[in-house]
Amino acid sequence: MSLTVFLTSCVQDDVYSTPDLQGKCQDLTPTKTIAEVKAAFALASTNNVTITEDIIIEGYVSSSDESGNVYKTIYLQDAPENPTQGLVVSVDAVSTYTSYPQGSKVYIKLKGLAFGKYGNVLQVGYMNVDPVTNKGTFGRIPEKLVGNHLVRSCAPKVKIVPKVITLASLTNASTVDPLIGALVQINNAEFPINLLCNIYAPNGTTVNRQIVDPTMTTPINSRVVRNSGYASFAADQLPSGNGTFIGILSKFNSDYQFFINRVSDLNMKGARLDGSTPSCSYNTEGKKLISVSELKLLYTSGNYTQVTDNVYLKAQVTANDKTGNLFKYIYVEDKTGGIRVNIDMTSLYADPRFFVGKHLLINLKNLYVGPVNGEVQLGELFTNSSNQTLVGRVAPSNVYKYFFPTTDFTEVVATEKTITNLTDGDVGRWIKIKDLQFINDDLGESYAGASNTSRTLEDCSGAKISLTTSSFANFASRQIDSGKGDLYGVLTKYNGKYEVWITNPLGADFDGNRCDGSPAPVFESIFNEDFSGALTNNWTAVSVLGTAVWNIQQFGNPKPCVVMSGNGNEDWLISKPITLAGYKNYYLSFETDGRASVPSNPLEVYVTDNYTGNYATTTWTKLNPILDSDLSKFAPFVSSGKLDISNFAGKNVVVAFKYTSTATASATWELDNVKVRGRK
């Protein structure tokens, strides 16, 4: 009975053929156009203010969140065909396609809503007012209010005809910005060759893909397509041909981008205009499968050997670049061994061919195998700055020719080794070494500093191996674990020395008691100076000789740092008192980067527990840090190591850096990241 009444209320004169099952429809009289309200509220002074006027606008829904690629946003345009205006409506609701399907006419009652900007794009939203501060924050229209302000017309849905634009037109903001939120079409579109055989987005991760128009060369022939890893089509393979691309026009700051409503909107099956004829499958018929060990044996002498036979490799991906510790390469292995594969692309982890655990087919013909710094690797050729031709990275435009997915996906199983029984045959393998710990000198340090950093691991018999980490790893600044545990990582070789690279901190999850039975020590910060504040906050600069003084500059690891340079100078940088209490041991550390054209005095470091307020009458203890020894150039910063100041336990200490130079020999010293840590 109630359902019958509900349906009747939605139908007017029997012209609405698709009843609205989510709420009552209603036809209203607009008082302004989309263009008029956008113009009225475009100025910053009118943004983020709740609208008090009874303004009604109308538009046609251009978007659909049915696939999950559009999230908590309803896009409108002012006409179903050849629109002149689009509009972004931010709503705190999902599955809006059920109430506001694409092509439906919608009225917006603006009273009580607000206009604001996100990514510098004007949109309709809501001012959320903090009851305590009475200050408003612009955000999405609350779900419970969406139906009050967005009213669907009783008119039948219409077909939204995408407006044809070119990528070139996206350089003219005055022309295309009014269309943000409208459904548009790009002709002659194709995904670039480096994306062939890839997917729209990895699971749970939003990524930017590109579309290109090969008929254009200037000024811009590519634009971003933003794909959600939660979209129903995220795991689908990108179209490999040429044709029409349809999506919602959007923008983030100065960058134009598109959102796909549904993949059925894309008709990109024609011949590619870049001349490539891609195939995302590999026909093994008539080709020989070889193993990793056989591949490595193809290398004979010199810098490289080209693979000329029709052979291929089937191997499992064991490590990729997801955490940034590996850069533009992966490791693969089979039962016979592992090898590094160099690919000149970032975000390889987002390509399903290179997921860890995936079994990959590699077409080896025309690739090269050879040693790089002593480790045999696979790739294409490149010429370095010394004019040497070496095994380098596979070009992005060639990736689709060599790498092909399989349906096999299994857990990576580490090969268990000990430090003393490692061999060259293990290089490239994903290995496990049990019961390791970082040496005492590395305890309390981070994985990496300003450049690739090697920490030393040892087993309980004293055998040692390096763990190397890139400064670009997302865990580079994380403090290493100070206990004992099992190591998981890739074994590499650099100039005759074995090293291990982990792909995330769980690879060195050392929480157990150390080899001597003691619990893992805990290091905590007592004093931490990165020079991001005023120098006088924690320091007193004393100029004894010369005109130059200690000063903060925009260099550092990361910037800023404090710098001293000058001829004929003596200058001290003296810290505020630092209390050494509550811990078992205490350590001072810092980083330096120096440069000098002629041999010059080193930076000196002192500590005292009886600072008189005058550097000259204070009794100082001189420390022996590691300083930057390559003064021919700036960068990288060098760690001082942990300077043990435990003899001052229970006291207030002052740390001082002393700079000296002569009239003819002066260095520039950059100082950063001064730390005092306590060990429990």
C-alpha positions in Angstrom: 0.0 0.0 0.0 2.7 2.5 1.0 4.8 1.4 -2.0 2.0 2.2 -4.4 1.6 5.7 -2.9 5.3 6.2 -3.1 5.5 5.3 -6.8 2.5 7.4 -7.7 4.0 10.5 -6.1 7.0 10.2 -8.4 5.1 10.1 -11.7 3.7 13.2 -13.4 1.5 12.8 -16.5 2.9 9.3 -17.1 6.1 10.7 -18.7 8.5 9.4 -16.1 9.2 5.9 -17.1 11.9 5.0 -14.5 10.5 5.6 -11.0 12.9 6.9 -8.4 12.9 4.2 -5.7 15.3 6.2 -3.4 13.2 9.3 -2.7 10.5 11.6 -4.0 11.1 13.5 -7.2 10.0 17.1 -7.6 10.2 19.7 -10.3 11.4 23.1 -9.1 11.9 26.5 -10.8 15.6 27.5 -11.0 16.4 31.0 -9.9 20.0 31.1 -11.3 22.1 29.2 -13.7 25.3 27.2 -12.9 27.3 29.9 -14.6 25.8 32.7 -12.6 26.4 31.1 -9.2 29.9 30.1 -10.1 30.6 33.6 -11.1 29.0 35.0 -8.0 31.0 32.7 -5.6 34.3 32.5 -7.5 36.0 35.1 -5.4 37.9 34.1 -2.3 35.9 36.6 -0.2 32.7 34.8 -1.0 34.1 31.2 -0.6 33.6 29.2 2.6 30.5 31.2 3.6 27.2 29.6 4.2 24.6 30.7 1.5 21.6 32.5 3.0 19.7 33.3 -0.2 17.0 31.0 -1.6 18.9 30.1 -4.7 18.0 27.1 -6.9 20.0 25.8 -9.8 19.5 22.9 -12.1 21.9 20.6 -13.9 22.3 17.1 -15.4 24.3 14.4 -13.6 27.4 13.7 -15.7 29.0 11.2 -13.4 28.3 7.8 -11.9 29.9 6.2 -8.8 28.6 2.8 -9.7 32.0 1.4 -10.5 33.6 3.0 -7.4 36.0 5.2 -9.4 34.2 8.4 -8.5 34.1 8.8 -4.8 31.8 11.0 -2.7 31.3 13.5 -5.6 28.4 14.2 -7.9 29.4 16.0 -11.1 26.8 18.1 -13.0 26.7 20.0 -16.3 24.2 22.6 -17.5 22.9 20.7 -20.5 22.9 17.0 -21.6 24.6 17.9 -24.9 27.1 20.7 -25.7 27.3 21.9 -22.1 29.0 25.2 -21.4 29.3 24.7 -17.6 30.1 21.9 -15.2 29.8 21.8 -11.5 31.5 19.7 -8.7 29.2 18.8 -5.7 31.0 17.2 -2.8 28.8 14.9 -0.8 29.6 12.6 2.2 27.7 9.7 0.6 28.4 6.8 -1.6 26.3 4.8 -4.1 24.8 8.1 -5.2 24.1 6.6 -8.6 21.0 4.9 -7.1 19.4 8.3 -6.3 21.1 10.5 -8.9 22.0 8.3 -11.9 23.8 9.7 -14.8 21.5 11.6 -17.1 19.0 12.6 -14.4 18.0 16.2 -14.0 18.8 17.6 -10.5 17.9 20.8 -8.7 20.2 22.1 -5.9 18.8 24.2 -3.2 21.9 26.2 -2.3 20.5 27.9 0.8 22.4 26.4 3.8 25.2 25.1 1.5 28.5 26.8 0.6 31.0 27.2 -2.2 34.6 26.4 -1.5 37.7 25.2 -3.2 39.7 21.9 -3.2 42.7 21.7 -5.3 41.8 25.3 -6.4 38.6 24.0 -8.0 35.3 25.7 -7.0 32.7 23.2 -5.7 29.5 23.1 -3.7 29.9 21.7 -0.2 29.0 22.5 3.4 30.4 24.5 6.3 30.9 22.4 9.3 31.0 24.7 12.4 33.0 23.8 15.5 30.6 24.3 18.4 33.5 25.3 20.7 35.4 27.8 18.5 32.4 28.7 16.3 34.7 28.4 13.3 33.6 26.7 10.1 35.5 24.3 7.9 34.5 23.7 4.3 33.8 20.1 3.5 31.3 17.6 2.1 27.5 17.9 2.4 26.6 15.5 5.2 24.8 12.4 4.0 21.6 13.2 6.0 21.3 16.6 4.3 22.0 15.5 0.7 18.4 14.7 0.0 17.3 18.0 1.4 19.5 20.0 -1.0 19.7 17.8 -4.1 16.3 17.2 -5.5 15.9 14.9 -8.5 13.5 16.0 -11.2 10.6 13.8 -12.2 11.6 14.2 -15.8 13.0 11.0 -17.4 16.7 10.4 -17.6 18.4 11.6 -20.8 21.5 10.6 -22.6 24.6 12.6 -21.6 26.5 13.2 -24.8 30.2 13.8 -24.1 31.6 17.1 -25.3 34.5 16.5 -27.7 37.6 18.4 -26.6 41.3 18.1 -27.4 44.2 17.7 -25.1 45.6 20.9 -26.7 42.6 22.8 -25.4 43.5 22.0 -21.8 46.2 24.7 -22.0 43.5 27.4 -22.2 42.0 27.7 -18.8 39.4 30.3 -19.7 38.0 27.9 -22.3 38.0 24.6 -20.4 37.8 25.5 -16.7 34.0 26.2 -17.0 33.6 22.6 -18.2 35.2 21.0 -15.1 32.6 18.5 -14.0 31.3 17.8 -17.5 31.5 14.6 -19.4 34.1 15.0 -22.2 35.5 12.9 -25.0 39.1 12.8 -26.4 39.5 11.3 -29.9 42.7 9.6 -31.2 43.4 8.6 -27.6 45.7 5.8 -26.5 47.5 4.9 -23.3 51.3 5.5 -23.8 53.5 2.6 -24.8 55.1 2.3 -21.3 51.7 1.5 -19.8 50.9 -1.3 -22.3 49.8 -4.5 -20.5 49.4 -2.7 -17.2 46.1 -2.4 -15.3 44.0 0.6 -14.3 45.1 0.6 -10.7 46.6 -1.8 -8.1 44.2 -2.9 -5.4 43.5 -0.2 -2.9 45.8 2.3 -4.4 44.9 5.4 -6.4 47.3 6.0 -9.3 47.7 8.5 -12.1 47.8 7.0 -15.6 48.3 9.0 -18.8 46.4 9.2 -22.0 48.1 10.6 -25.1 47.0 11.9 -28.5 49.8 10.8 -30.9 48.5 13.2 -33.6 49.6 16.1 -31.4 53.1 17.1 -30.7 52.6 20.5 -29.1 52.0 22.0 -26.7 50.8 19.1 -24.6 49.8 15.7 -25.9 49.2 13.8 -22.6 47.0 14.2 -19.5 46.4 12.4 -16.3 43.7 9.7 -15.9 43.1 9.2 -12.1 42.1 5.7 -11.3 41.1 4.3 -7.9 42.3 1.0 -6.7 38.8 0.4 -5.3 37.1 0.7 -8.7 35.4 -2.4 -9.9 37.6 -2.3 -13.0 40.9 -1.5 -11.2 42.4 -4.9 -12.0 41.3 -4.8 -15.7 44.0 -4.4 -18.3 44.3 -1.0 -19.9 43.1 -0.8 -23.5 46.1 -1.2 -25.8 44.6 0.4 -28.9 43.6 3.8 -30.2 40.1 5.4 -30.1 37.8 7.5 -28.0 38.3 8.2 -24.3 35.3 9.4 -22.3 35.6 10.7 -18.7 34.7 13.5 -16.3 37.0 16.6 -16.8 38.6 17.6 -13.5 41.5 19.6 -12.3 43.8 19.7 -9.3 45.6 23.0 -8.9 47.0 23.6 -12.4 46.9 19.9 -13.5 43.9 18.8 -15.6 42.8 15.2 -15.2 40.0 12.8 -16.0 37.9 10.3 -14.0 36.4 7.3 -15.8 32.8 6.5 -15.0 32.9 3.0 -16.4 35.3 1.3 -18.7 32.5 0.6 -21.3 32.7 4.3 -22.1 36.2 3.7 -23.6 36.3 2.6 -27.2 40.0 2.1 -27.7 40.4 -0.9 -29.9 41.7 0.6 -33.1 45.3 0.4 -34.5 47.7 2.4 -32.4 48.9 5.6 -34.0 52.4 5.3 -32.4 53.0 2.4 -34.8 53.4 -0.3 -32.1 51.5 -3.6 -32.3 51.4 -4.8 -28.7 50.6 -8.2 -27.5 50.3 -8.8 -23.8 50.7 -12.5 -24.1 53.8 -14.5 -24.9 53.8 -17.5 -27.3 56.4 -20.0 -26.0 56.0 -22.3 -29.0 59.3 -22.8 -30.7 61.2 -21.0 -27.9 63.4 -22.6 -25.3 62.9 -22.2 -21.5 66.2 -21.6 -19.7 66.9 -21.2 -16.0 68.4 -18.3 -14.1 71.7 -20.1 -13.7 71.8 -20.9 -17.4 71.0 -17.2 -18.2 73.9 -16.1 -16.1 76.2 -18.6 -17.9 75.4 -16.9 -21.2 77.6 -14.0 -20.0 81.1 -14.8 -21.4 83.5 -11.8 -21.0 83.8 -8.0 -21.1 81.0 -5.8 -20.0 78.0 -7.7 -21.4 76.8 -10.5 -23.6 73.7 -10.2 -25.8 71.1 -12.9 -25.8 70.6 -13.8 -29.5 68.6 -17.1 -29.2 64.8 -17.5 -28.9 64.9 -18.3 -25.2 62.8 -17.2 -22.3 62.9 -17.3 -18.5 60.1 -18.1 -16.2 60.8 -16.8 -12.7 59.1 -15.4 -9.6 59.3 -11.8 -8.6 60.9 -11.7 -5.1 61.5 -8.0 -4.6 60.2 -4.7 -6.1 60.3 -1.0 -5.5 57.2 -0.6 -3.3 59.0 1.0 -0.3 61.5 2.9 -2.4 64.5 0.9 -1.3 64.9 -0.6 -4.8 64.8 1.9 -7.7 63.9 0.9 -11.2 64.7 -2.7 -10.8 63.2 -5.9 -9.5 64.7 -9.3 -8.5 63.4 -12.6 -9.9 64.4 -16.1 -9.1 63.7 -19.8 -9.9 65.0 -23.0 -8.3 68.5 -22.4 -9.7 69.1 -18.8 -8.6 68.1 -15.2 -8.7 69.0 -12.1 -10.8 68.4 -8.4 -10.8 66.3 -7.1 -13.8 66.8 -3.4 -14.6 63.7 -1.5 -15.9 63.7 2.2 -16.5 60.3 2.8 -14.8 59.2 3.9 -11.3 56.3 2.4 -9.4 56.9 -1.1 -10.8 55.1 -2.5 -7.8 51.8 -1.1 -9.2 52.2 -3.2 -12.3 50.7 -6.7 -11.8 53.5 -8.3 -13.8 55.9 -7.2 -11.1 53.9 -8.0 -8.0 56.0 -9.8 -5.4 55.0 -13.5 -5.7 54.0 -13.2 -9.4 55.6 -15.7 -11.8 56.8 -13.8 -14.8 57.8 -14.7 -18.4 60.7 -12.8 -19.7 61.5 -12.8 -23.4 65.3 -12.8 -23.3 66.1 -12.4 -27.0 68.0 -9.1 -27.6 68.4 -8.4 -23.9 71.9 -8.2 -22.4 73.4 -10.0 -19.4 76.6 -8.8 -17.7 78.2 -7.7 -14.4 77.5 -4.3 -12.9 79.9 -3.5 -10.0 80.5 -7.3 -9.9 76.9 -8.4 -9.9 75.5 -10.1 -13.0 72.3 -8.3 -14.1 69.8 -8.3 -16.9 68.7 -5.4 -19.0 69.4 -3.2 -22.1 72.6 -1.3 -22.8 73.5 2.2 -21.7 76.7 4.3 -21.8 77.9 5.9 -18.6 79.8 9.1 -18.0 83.1 7.3 -18.5 81.9 6.3 -22.0 81.6 2.7 -20.9 78.8 0.6 -22.3 77.2 -1.5 -19.6 74.1 -3.5 -18.8 71.4 -0.9 -17.9 67.6 -0.5 -17.8 65.0 -1.7 -20.2 63.5 1.4 -21.9 59.8 2.1 -20.9 58.8 1.8 -24.6 60.2 -1.7 -24.7 58.8 -3.2 -21.4 55.8 -4.7 -23.2 58.1 -6.6 -25.5 59.9 -8.5 -22.8 57.8 -9.0 -19.8 54.6 -11.1 -19.7 52.3 -12.1 -16.8 51.3 -15.6 -16.0 48.4 -16.8 -13.8 50.9 -18.3 -11.3 51.1 -16.4 -8.0 52.7 -18.0 -5.0 54.3 -17.0 -1.7 58.0 -16.2 -1.9 60.0 -18.7 0.1 63.4 -17.6 1.4 66.5 -19.7 1.0 68.0 -20.2 4.4 71.7 -19.4 4.6 74.4 -18.4 7.1 76.8 -15.6 6.7 79.8 -18.0 6.3 78.2 -20.2 3.7 77.1 -17.5 1.2 78.4 -18.0 -2.3 78.1 -16.2 -5.6 75.4 -18.6 -6.6 73.2 -17.0 -3.9 73.5 -13.5 -5.3 70.1 -12.4 -6.4 68.3 -14.8 -4.2 65.7 -13.9 -1.5 67.5 -15.3 1.6 66.9 -15.8 5.3 69.7 -15.6 7.8 68.8 -16.6 11.4 69.8 -15.0 14.6 71.5 -11.7 13.5 71.9 -8.4 15.3 73.3 -5.0 14.5 76.7 -4.3 15.9 77.0 -2.1 19.0 78.4 0.9 17.0 75.2 1.0 14.8 72.7 0.7 17.6 70.4 3.7 17.9 71.1 4.7 14.3 68.5 5.0 11.4 68.6 2.7 8.4 70.0 5.4 6.1 71.1 9.0 6.1 71.5 11.4 3.1 72.8 8.6 0.8 72.9 4.8 0.6 74.0 3.7 4.1 75.5 0.4 5.1 74.9 -0.9 8.6 76.8 -4.0 9.9 75.0 -7.2 11.0 76.7 -10.0 12.9 75.8 -13.4 14.0 76.5 -14.8 17.5 79.9 -16.2 16.4 81.0 -12.7 15.1 80.6 -13.2 11.4 79.5 -10.0 9.7 77.6 -8.8 6.6 76.4 -5.4 5.5 72.7 -4.3 5.3 72.5 -1.5 2.8 69.5 0.9 2.6 68.7 3.7 0.2 68.1 7.2 1.5 64.9 7.2 -0.6 63.4 4.2 1.2 60.3 5.2 3.1 61.8 3.6 6.2 65.2 5.2 5.8 64.8 7.5 8.9 63.4 4.7 11.1 65.7 3.6 13.9 67.0 0.1 13.4 65.9 -2.6 15.8 68.5 -3.2 18.6 67.7 -6.8 19.4 68.3 -10.1 17.6 66.2 -11.8 15.0 66.0 -13.3 11.5 66.9 -11.4 8.4 64.9 -11.6 5.2 66.2 -9.8 2.0 67.9 -10.0 -1.3 71.6 -10.9 -1.4 73.6 -8.6 -3.7 77.2 -8.1 -4.5 79.0 -4.8 -4.8 82.6 -4.7 -5.8 83.3 -8.1 -4.4 81.4 -7.6 -1.1 78.2 -9.3 -0.2 75.3 -7.1 0.9 71.7 -7.6 1.9 68.8 -5.3 0.9 65.5 -5.5 2.6 62.2 -4.3 1.1 60.6 -3.3 4.4 61.6 -3.1 8.1 60.0 -6.5 8.8 63.0 -7.9 6.9 65.1 -6.9 10.0 62.6 -7.3 12.8 65.0 -7.9 15.6 63.2 -7.8 18.9 64.7 -10.8 20.7 67.5 -10.8 23.3 70.9 -10.1 21.9 73.6 -12.7 21.6 74.9 -12.0 25.1 71.5 -12.6 26.5 70.7 -8.9 27.2 67.4 -7.5 26.2 67.2 -5.2 23.2 68.4 -1.8 24.4 66.1 1.2 23.9 67.5 4.5 22.6 65.6 7.7 23.3 66.2 11.3 22.2 67.4 13.7 24.9 68.4 16.6 22.6 67.6 16.8 18.9 68.6 19.8 16.8 67.8 20.0 13.1 68.2 23.8 12.9 64.6 24.4 11.7 64.2 27.0 14.4 66.1 30.1 15.4 69.8 29.5 16.1 69.4 31.2 19.5 66.8 28.7 20.7 69.5 26.1 21.6 72.9 27.8 20.9 75.2 30.6 21.6 77.4 31.7 18.7 80.7 33.2 19.9 83.0 35.0 17.4 86.6 35.2 18.6 88.3 36.2 15.4 87.2 37.3 11.9 83.9 38.7 10.6 82.1 35.5 9.6 79.7 33.9 12.0 77.7 30.7 12.4 74.4 31.0 10.5 71.5 28.9 9.3 71.2 28.3 5.6 68.9 26.3 3.3 71.1 23.2 2.9 71.2 20.1 5.0 69.9 16.6 5.5 67.2 17.7 5.1 67.5 21.5 5.0 68.2 23.7 6.8 71.6 23.3 8.6 74.1 25.6 10.3 77.1 26.8 8.3 80.5 28.4 9.1 83.0 29.7 6.6 85.5 32.5 6.5 89.2 33.4 6.4 91.1 34.1 9.6 88.3 33.0 11.9 87.8 31.4 15.3 84.2 30.8 16.1 82.4 28.6 18.6 78.9 27.3 18.6 77.9 26.4 22.2 74.8 24.5 23.1 72.4 25.1 26.0 72.9 22.8 29.0 71.7 19.2 28.3 70.8 17.0 31.3 72.1 13.4 31.2 69.8 11.6 33.6 67.6 8.6 33.6 69.6 6.4 31.2 72.4 3.8 31.3 74.5 5.3 28.5 74.6 8.5 26.5 75.7 9.3 23.0 76.3 12.4 20.9 76.0 12.3 17.2 75.8 14.8 14.3 76.4 15.1 10.6 78.8 17.2 8.6 79.5 18.2 5.0 82.6 20.1 4.2 84.4 21.8 1.4 87.8 23.3 1.0 90.0 24.2 -2.0 93.2 23.8 0.0 94.0 21.7 3.2 92.2 23.4 6.0 91.5 22.9 9.7 88.9 20.3 10.7 85.9 21.1 12.7 86.5 20.4 16.4 83.9 19.1 18.9 84.0 19.5 22.7 81.9 18.6 25.7 82.0 19.9 29.3 80.1 19.6 32.5 81.4 22.8 34.1 80.7 25.6 31.5 81.6 28.9 33.1 79.7 31.0 30.6 83.0 31.8 28.9 84.6 29.4 26.3 88.1 30.6 27.3 87.8 29.8 31.0 86.0 26.5 30.6 87.7 23.1 30.8 86.7 21.2 27.7 86.9 17.5 26.8 87.7 17.0 23.1 85.8 14.3 21.2 87.0 12.3 18.2 84.1 12.2 15.7 84.1 11.0 12.1 84.0 14.1 9.8 83.4 14.5 6.1 86.8 13.6 4.6 86.0 14.5 0.9 86.4 18.2 0.9 86.5 18.5 -2.8 82.7 18.8 -3.1 79.6 19.2 -1.1 77.3 16.2 -0.4 76.7 13.8 1.0 76.5 14.5 4.7 78.6 12.2 6.9 77.6 10.8 10.2 79.9 11.4 13.2 79.1 8.0 14.6 78.0 7.6 18.2 80.3 9.5 20.5 80.1 8.0 24.0 79.6 10.7 26.6 78.5 8.3 29.4 81.3 9.6 31.7 79.1 12.7 32.2 76.1 10.7 33.3 74.0 12.5 35.9 75.4 15.9 35.0 74.4 18.9 32.8 76.7 19.0 29.8 77.3 21.6 27.1 78.4 20.7 23.6 80.6 23.0 21.5 81.7 23.1 17.9 84.9 25.1 17.2 85.7 26.4 13.8 89.2 27.8 12.9 90.8 29.0 9.7 93.8 30.9 8.5 94.0 33.9 6.2 94.9 31.5 3.3 93.2 28.2 4.2 89.5 28.1 5.2 86.9 25.4 4.8 83.2 25.6 4.7 81.6 23.3 7.2 77.9 22.5 7.2 76.5 20.9 10.5 73.2 19.2 10.9 71.2 16.8 13.0 72.9 17.2 16.4 71.5 14.6 18.7 72.1 13.3 22.2 70.4 10.0 23.0 70.1 7.9 26.1 70.3 4.1 26.2 68.1 2.3 28.7 
